[in-house]
């Protein structure tokens, strides 16, 4: 998402410098626009103990402060909780306005006592705090921070129109890192119940992560080797989605479910656990998708069964799902960010005039 926003801001004529903690020659997973300048701080060294961690963190602060001062930005934008804290500490005493952005729901993403305390102390210093959902905003309800809700945008690349499979094969798909929080084990349990009744359907789980071996073992134990596929991560999510007939999100929690947005944008019918946070802010149940109780495998299987067996219902929900394109259109989301920047710059001008 940071790559998408950086590229969009650059295309609008802004000078964008992307500062990362990895090495200068590290290959980014997503391509940056040529005009975006990337500065790698080479500050990702692991710490063997407490004292080494303190030294490494001090080095990161120093390198980041130097990079920000060298860039002389109008506004500093930081993504991710601990990086936000580090950024606010690094630029302390400098005149640059800082906008920090939480990229998950703090209710369900523990960062440790020390970082949590530092977040409480540093976030009030930020010019603005941005979150992705109203549920995430509620985390700061009893603090001095008043966050702004800016959801992620959806930008559709040029793709062929999605068509319903003309052969006997139908495709259920999901995208997400292979880790317990994404709930792929529960999805496999649900699909196993449905597979005998829907022999034309397959399940493809796009993603990579530490749960691969466990998921492959589960697929084998369930006898689904010819029905379930794990092809790995993809850099072209829309291309994979446009091949599918139905999308499912089985996460225990989300920050903001980009894959769900992307699936809706291409016109896929979607089924999702009503997990915190994000799905209920994107899906109106039975209007543009289906929500089921979090973690309820039987309910997930029932919802999938309903749509697998009803092409007309899939078409109805998919048609309404496309409306997310307007709600989360890139120009609309960029306008929300522009308003944050405008207020930040006005505040800076009044502070230093």
N, C-alpha and C positions, 0 to 999 in steps of 0.2 A: 504493500500500500504506500509506503514511503517513496518507493521508486515511481509509482504512478503519479503521486502528487508532485514530486520533484520535477519529473518530466513535464507535467502540465504547467507548473509555474515557470519553468524555463521557456516553454512554448509561448507563454504570455509576455515574454520579453524581460523577465526578472533574471538577475544574476543569482544563480543557485550554487552554493557550495555544500556538498554533503560530507560531513565529518564522521568517520567510523573508527571503531577501536581496533579493527583488524589491520593486517599488513597493507601497505600501499599497493602491492601487486596482487592482492587477493581478487579472485575472479567473482564478480557479483552473480547471484543466481538469476536475477532479472536485469535486463539491459537498461542502462542509463542513457539518456539523450546525450549526444556529443557535447552539447553546451554546458552540461552539468559537471562542475568540477568536483572530483572526489579526493578527499584528503584522508589517507589511512594513517592512524597514529601508532600502529604496531604496539598496542597496549593491551593485548588479550592474554598476557602471561598468567598461567595458573599459579596459585599460591600454596606453598607446602605447609604453612602454619600462620598463626595470628600475626606475628610480626612481619612476615613476608607479605601477608595480605595488606597490612597497613602501608608498607613501603610501595607496593604495587598500586594501591589506590591513590596514594599521594602522587605517584608518577603520572597516573591517568589524569588527575586533576590539573597537574602542571601542564601536561601536553595539551589537554583540551583548552585550558585557558589561553595558551600560546596560539593555538589554532584559531580560536574565536577572535582574538585580538588581531591576528594577521588578516583575517577575512574582513574585518570592519563591517559587520552586517548591520542592516537596518533593524532586522528582527532575528532573534535566535529561536528556532523551533526544535524541540526535543521530543523524541518518541520513546516510550517504555519507562515504567516506574523507576527502577534503580538508575537508569541512565538520566532520567529527569532530575533525580536528586543530585547525581554527580554533576550535571550541567549547572544546576542552580548554585552548587557549592563552588564550581570552577569559575563562574563569572561574577561571583560576589564582589561588590564594589565597583564593577564596570557599569557603564551607562546603557548597555544594550538591553532592550526589552526582551523578556524570555517567555515564550508560550510553550507550556509542557502538555503532552498528550498521553493519557492512559490508553493502552491498547488492549486491555482486558478488563474484566469486572473485578475490582479490588476485593469485593466480598469473598471471592473464591480463588484468589491468587495470593498465597502467602509469600511474603518477601523477607520474613524474619523480623525479630523484634527491633534490631538496630536500624534496619532500613525503614521499617514502619515509623519508628520514632523520628528518623531524619526526614521522612516524607511529611510528617505533621509539622515539623519545624521549618522546612524549606518551601513547601508549596505556597504558603501565604506570600512569599517573596515574588512568586511568578506574576507576570503581567496578566496572564490568563491560564486557566486549566481547562483542557478540552477532554471530554470523554465521548465514547461512541454510542452510549445508550442511556436512557433515563434511569434504568436500574443501577448502572454504574455511578451515575450522578448522585443517587441516594446515599452512597457510601460516605459522602462528604457532608451529609445533612447537618450534623452536629459540630461542624468545624467552622472556621472562619473563611474557608474556601467556598466559592460559588462557581461550580463548574459550568461550562457551556457544552451542550450536546451537539456534536457534529458527526453524523454517521459516515461510514465509508461510501465513496461513490462507486457506481458501476459504469464501466466504459466498455461497450461492446466493440470488439474488432470486427472487421469485415468477415462474415461467415456465410456459408450457404444456408438457406432457410432450413430449419429443423423439420424433418419429415418423420412420420410414424413408420416404423419398420415395415417394409413390404414383404419380407420373408416370414418364416415361421418363428423367428427368433426375436425376443424382446429383451431389453437391457435395463436393469436397475443399476444405478450408479451412485457412488458417493466419493467425495474427495476430502482428504484430511490426513494429517500426520498419524502414523501408526503408533499410537500410545494409548494407555488406558482411558484417559479423559475423553477420547473420541468415541468410545463405546462400540468399537467394531466387533467385539466378542458378543455383545448383546444383539447386534445386527445379524451376525452369523446364526445365532440361536433363532431369531425370528425367521430368517430366510430358510433355515432348515425345516421349519414347520410348514412353510409354503411350497417348497420345491416340489414335493410329490403332486401337488394340486395344480401347479403351473409349470408344466414341463418345458414350455417354450421360453421361460425366463432365465436369464443369467444375472449374476451380481458381480460388478467390477468395483474394487476398492482402490482408487488411485491415491498413492501416498507412500512415504517411506518413514521408518522409525524403529525404535527398539522393540516393538511388539511383533515384528515380522515373523520371527520363528514361531512364536506362540500362535499367531493367527494361522500360519501355514499348517501347524500341527492340528489346530481345531478343524480346519477345512478337511484335512485328511481323515480325522476321526469321524467327522459327519458324513464322509463319503461324497463330498461335493467338489472333488478335484476338477470335474468337467463342467461345473456350474458356477464356480466362484474363481475370480481371477484377481491377482495382486500385481499389476504391471510396474509398480513403482511410482515415483513422483513425476509430475508432468509440468512443463513450463507453458503448456497450452490448454488451460482448463476449459475454455469455451469450446475448443475443438472437440474435446472429449465429451462435454455435456451435450453438444448438438447431435452426437451419435446416439444418445440415450432416449429412453421412453419414460423414465420415472427417476426422480432423485430422492434420496433419503439422507437425513442428518440424525445420527444416533448419539450425539455428544452428551456428556454429563453436564457440561457447562461450556459457554463460549464467551469470548470478549465481544466480537461482532462477527457473525458467521458469513464471511465473504463467499464461501462456496454456495451457501444457500441463496444469497443475492444473485450470484451469477447464474445459478440454475433457473431461478425465477425469471431472470432477464431474457434467457433464450426461449422461454415459454414452456419449460418443463413443469409438469405437476410435481408437487413436493410434499413429502411427509417428514415431520420433524418432531423429536422430543421437545416438549415445552420447557426446555432447560433455561436456567439463567446463563447469560442474558442475551437477548437479541431476537430469537425466533418469534416470540409473541409481538415484537415491535415491527416485524416484517410480514408475518402471516396473519390474516384474518381467517380464523378457522372456518372451513367449509365454504369459503369465498374464493380465496386464491391459493389455498393449500390446506393441509390437515396438520393439526397439532395433537399430540398424544401425551399422556402423563409421563414425566421424566422417569426413565429407567424401566418402564413397564413393557416388558418384552411381548406379552400377550396383546396389549393394545397396539403396539407397533406392528405386530404381525397382522392384526385385524385390519388396520388402516391400509397396509400394503396389499393385503388380500383384496380389499374392496376396490382398489384402483387397478391392480393387475387384471382383474376380471371385468373391468368396465371401461372400454376405450372412450366412450362418450364422456364419462366423468373425468377421465384424464384430460381430454381435450378442453372441457369446460374450465377446469382449474388452471390448466396451462395458459389459456387465453387471458384469464384475469391476472395470473402471475406476472405477465409481461408488464403490467402497470408499474412495477417497481422501477422500470427504466426511467420513468418520469420523476418518481419520488427521489431517486438516488442518482439522477443524471449528473455527470461530472461538472457541467457549468453551474448547476445549482449548488453543489457542495463546495466548489471553489469560491462561489460568491459568499458563502458562510465563512470560509477561511479569510477571505478578503476583508470582511467586516471586522474580524478579530484583529487582523494586521492593521487596519485603519485606526481602530481604537488604540492599539498598542503604540502606533507612531504618534498619534495625537497626544497620548499621555506622556510620551517621551519628550515631545516638543514643549509641552506646558511645564514639564518638570525641569527642563534645562534652559528655558528661555529667560 
